[in-house]
Amino acid sequence: MLPGWNFGRSDVCNKSAFCEEAAKRGYILVLPEMLKSVYSSELFPETRNDWRRYPTLKWITDTLIPFCRKQFSVFNSGGKNFLYGISTGARGVALVAENTGSLFLAGAALSGDYDQTLMPADRLMTGYYGSYEQFKSRWEGTDNPALHSDRLKTALYLAHGKRDAVVPCQQSIGFSEKIRRENPALGHQLALCDTCGHNYTFWNSQNKAVFEFYFTAKALRR
């Protein structure tokens, strides 16, 4: 479960019913404390000093997942592994999925951004990668989910509110169109809400659909 920008790891459990619903279904939840992370694969000289202490994508793939596998016997290859993320955490879902092969059966990414080049003035991306004008190769590199979606082997459920004032809805629409065109057999889905914004009211409303998607993806992978 990957949290949004500066959301505590338990925020989703305290402000939505997702964790409670997951527990009822027998899921084991892994909640890393990411805080002000944008799930970048590395840090750069231009990365803000006060953001350098937060976990990266490689910390998830190279440290967290192997540790959980060894210590708790979760995230095993061929296991029933799933991803869930909201806001910046949804970007994290896409990046983790693209960098872990077929480890995860499915992922739910709610209200995320997937192509930072479409938001060149974004302060979070600039704070990590430097300006788009100076460092286009970073913005278009391995940390851009939309430009490297050909690596994706995980079914994704994308959802976005059309009244989202934080992350443009077009981020999910464009990413969904691309991944469904590239690999329709994975069964990617997109859900849009005409009246919803960027908040837990919307994210909580997606719980049933998310768990149904997980179930379907699990059945298809058998």
Steps between C-alpha positions, in 0.01 A plus 500: 500500500670816377390831655463837335731797539578560868223262612595286795502127434188447715311792349300282261401267786388789720311692232344224290363148539756345266716336768200365686356355180838350407534335841154345468612342173816358651755734348832571672570872474848643458501876564837669442554852634574697180394855597656751255608243243409509132629144457804612301753229424787719617593842634683771309718801586193717436278303740396718792714432806200471733346232274808283467421293809177353366483150347545443129361251252819294529456484875164331437624258233847426638451523879136489612375219276801269558483566877128418517559189291776374731355611832127443449477278191290754308563637150612158386522442127176342378315617810176695529666841510318827437574872496287790621581871489331838514614831353883494478476142626310412183804614303696274733274206412573545130875532558524203735297289257721600206813407694398166652398297196203273575547500879167676555175362360323835498521855625252774582617855428264778606534865395858462384736679264689291247667738255678788671594658167137612470543701821843664452444753778409237760688593818536141624658376179720809478605453861629152423618510139585865445326710235351333195674748269844405634452129569257360244678164498410452868138600451471268201716224646431183693291685759234600248230229519321601182808511281621159619172315536613232255668336803168457679392142571255580781129566447411852617173650621516876453246737649474877498252771586422745221486784753849426630666838561835346602582252223339542156261219413667478159800338669300183564311517172814528290689233692205263483464542124868426452526188716175354369621551145839345575375192684121455492528143626595620848150639549586851619199704610423871536228646722410869486269691732331814365448663839804381696812682612835411653395371841415202715132527417589398145773252592276326753227469237734286289558223756247251366617545141864462602446170680288369212782590263752315716278193500457509123873547439578207731258277310644600162859426610425141610 
